[in-house]
Amino acid sequence: MDSPYALGDRIEQVVATRVRQRPDATAVQQGERRVSYGELWAQASTAREAVRAGGVSAGDVVAVHMERTPERVAAFLGVLLAGAAYLPLDPRWPRDRVDGVVARSGVSLVITDDEQRFAGTALVSLSPDVFTGSPRPVVPDAPTGRPGLDGAAPASVFYTSGSTGRPKGVLSPHRGTCRVLVNSPTIPLDSTTVLLQAVPVPWDMHSLELWGALLNGGRCVLMDRDQPALDAEALRAGIARGVNTLWVTSSLCNVFADECPELFRDIRVLVVGGDRVSAPHLRRILDAAPDLHLVNLYGPAECSMAATTHVVTHADLVDGTDDVPIGRPVPQTGVVLLDGTGEIALSGDGLALGYLNDPDETARRFFDRDGVRYYRTGDRGELGPDGELRYRGRIDRQFKIRGVRIEPGEVEAVLRSYPSIASCAVLRVTRRAGDAELACVFSSTDGRPVELAPLRDFAARTLLDAMIPTRFHQVSRLPLTPNGKLDQAELHRLVSHAPAGACDDAVDPLVAEVRDLLDLPEVTASDDLLAAGATSLDAIRLAARLTGRLGVRCTIADIYRRRSLAGIVDALDATAPRAATPLVPVAASGPAPLSHAQRRFWLAEQTAPGQADNMLVLAYLMTGTPHPDVLRQALTDVVRRNPVLRTSYGWDDDSPIQQVLDGDAVVLSVEEVVLPAMATVQLAAEQATMDWWSRPFELEDEIPVRARICRLDDGRHLLCLHVHHVAFDGWSESVFLADLADAYAARLAGEDSPTPGGPVSYRDFTVWEQENLEHWGRTELPFWRDTLKGEPAPFLPRPSAVGEGPRRELELEVAAETVAALHRAAAANGGPPVSALITATGRAVATVFGVPDLRIGTVTAGRFDTETERIIGYFVNPLAVPVYDVPDSEPGALLRAVSDSTVAALEHARIPFDELVRELRPDRSRHPFFQVWAVLQAETPPVTMGADVVVERVRVRPPTTAIELMFEAFPRPDGSWSLIMLWRADGMTEDTAVRLLAEMDDALHTLG
């Protein structure tokens, strides 16, 4: 076996060799974007010069605070080319943790791709624009060596949990990485290796995923930047892009083994570790993928990701065995078992140089024996008769949760700093499913119960998600043994016997259903559903579900005000009125009336055909290899399955009617287009759909949906849909995509037709709505008559044109931590997340336009009955929320008032908005009741069709609008918002818009 240092003992030296060998080969890929080795080297050279210009010299440490992108890879390599070491910071870390690490590390330079500021440090911005000026792909000269720079110098710094209550920065040398990943005897890596990079960047295993590919001339596939963590769908997407080598933690490996072991048939090399592996789960994987090369890896960050490895075979996994060896040392590594304890001590080229700026902790964990430097791991080991090392647990309190190393002392130090906590103990417990979770037993300073939601929020400001306990148990005092130490056995007993929440007989049968509905498997009847993660859409679903199951009207206000399942059920009034009639299938066929919303859109189409506000233009990037014939059939199947999509809208005597067409007679015409290469997918989508904005629907003679398949290049297509609002809303999009995936899979399997739709159709809803109008007039109209009395004066400049005008928009990125804080603030005040958006909108508008009182429009999904959850159609209902006394209200008080108003409005949202206009007769010269909208949209998740086609939404911007001003928040998978502010160009000026968006940004941060 060749030496791991045959090509050099520094990372950039080995990468330089691969650049010379394969300059045009792909080094890094993200989505469909590919960066060659030559391009990567050129970009890294640009980064090196930027770092040097910042005053960095050999041996320094440079922090890198960037999203997961090819630019971040270039930044890492550029730092190494400058002779420095990189300290990766995760943009998803709590800001307090980021600031603390920067301060303790003493770095003088931070590389970033955004506008964040770091006290006392210089910044280098390496956004994608910086690299546009990089030289053309280059081939580096053969290395000549640089004085003082060898493989013993630090390459990177990884911060791990610390027993002192503070994270520790592990200084990892170049040789530590090279010795594991170059010419490895147990992990076969070469130029055909395609590794998925998915773990968070501050973890030392990031080195395996990144440098494992680049040190061997292979390809590193970066998981999408907005994907928070690796899951089955992300793994499938990676495999579709060629991934054949994978690192996963033991716990994630178990999940994949249970859910989708067949995925590993497409993987050549699988490396697992991070905690004790499960033999039954590994057996399940090898049974599904017998040709897989499976490696169990052991090693702390202080030994540069790996100390020992073991190639796992079926012989290691016989029934009844759950003791998989951790193996033998990797090259240039020494392993000894210390006398008396069996503690594993490590030595060799991979040993960390110590902890950055922490000599005391370095001296405590590292020691010399017979001239050899060792690291105490705290792990116990045992050497088997076969010479293989086996793991035997910890000698201290350290453990891992989801692969993250956790020192309980660090978590306890944070929790003890909370004002209400007197003392606490953190421990690792095991769930019924076998997964590990963190638990905390604590006592309070005054003996009173401590509210857990604020405590969790406090911990989240500093700790990583895996470090925040998921189970808490309060005691009067912590249990002690006779010698005064914490009684660990009693702590575990207390946690395992902690009451799960008493259930009333009326609640108990619903718990399992609510867990499934909200995807909260651990929630109990007494848990705060909003604190547990229930969203505003979840609240709508839950209210509908409880109404249907209990026979008593439950509103979204009940969900937000009572918060726990037990509290909600206890508060429901069995005598309270519910809808006059249930939503059931209507046996009659033939024409039917339009719903109130449909009538509004139908009339708009007759008076002003083709207006942008009356339609949706949707585009989806399809990555993979879709079968066009199958896709066309599947699209027709979806239209046949959903009657509202095969309905014509005509006129009968004195009113519009809808007529559902025979499904067998309907065939959706799907256009096919080849698009020229364009700069972005969004530009391609807008180009592909441009003509639709000026193409009205003939609603009487054609169905309200059109489709177009556009080929971009090999492996990428756009699916474009043109849908009239008379038949479609935002919720319908998810139903449509789910139906399309089902239909595509059925057609791909050779089945003639997919599963038929549900028993209730949108036509049935229109009949039900008409039957209930009188009931809603009695129960809800009085509330709106009182709420909407008096009209605040208009404050926006009147648009120069009647109808729609040119649409303008600006975008604001709202960070995930700010969004999370807004959610928490709204929930703490008894409101849905949109109440925080409404409050911020009110503050911004009041500041810019000098109006103390206004009403802000928002929407409800309008699906108050469980039967509507799977129906395509337009159910959305506008609401007006008063926002009064803005200048005289402090932010918290204003949010409380708006939360109350929002929940009250949602509670009375069944009466159609058109009925309110008809009954209350507001001024119709402009939009009735309000001028400004604040709308929180639902996230459209990616969909997989077949085995290899991933479908992701691409936003298409409408050209015109009748809306004078709207703030529309689009959630992203990473928890952030894309906040779009849109307005009419013939109304508000651009300068005012810029100022207004700045005030909105300030208002959101103030509330959050």
Beta strands, then each sheet from edge to edge (+ up, - down):
strand 1: 26-30
strand 2: 33-36
strand 3: 61-65
strand 4: 85-89
strand 5: 109-112
strand 6: 122-125
strand 7: 154-160
strand 8: 168-173
strand 9: 194-197
strand 10: 219-222
strand 11: 245-249
strand 12: 269-273
strand 13: 293-298
strand 14: 308-312
strand 15: 328-329
strand 16: 333-337
strand 17: 343-348
strand 18: 366-369
strand 19: 372-383
strand 20: 389-394
strand 21: 399-401
strand 22: 404-406
strand 23: 421-430
strand 24: 436-444
strand 25: 471-474
strand 26: 592-593
strand 27: 615-623
strand 28: 647-652
strand 29: 655-660
strand 30: 670-674
strand 31: 705-713
strand 32: 716-724
strand 33: 805-814
strand 34: 854-860
strand 35: 877-883
strand 36: 932-936
strand 37: 943-945
strand 38: 949-954
strand 39: 960-961
strand 40: 965-971
strand 41: 977-984
sheet 1: 2+ 1- 10- 9-
sheet 2: 4+ 3+ 5+ 6+
sheet 3: 7+ 8-
sheet 4: 11+ 12+ 13+ 14- 15+
sheet 5: 16+ 17- 19+ 18-
sheet 6: 16+ 17- 19+ 20-
sheet 7: 21+ 22-
sheet 8: 23+ 24- 25-
sheet 9: 26+ 29- 28+
sheet 10: 30+ 31+ 32- 27+ 38- 37+
sheet 11: 35+ 34- 36- 40- 41+ 33- 39+
end
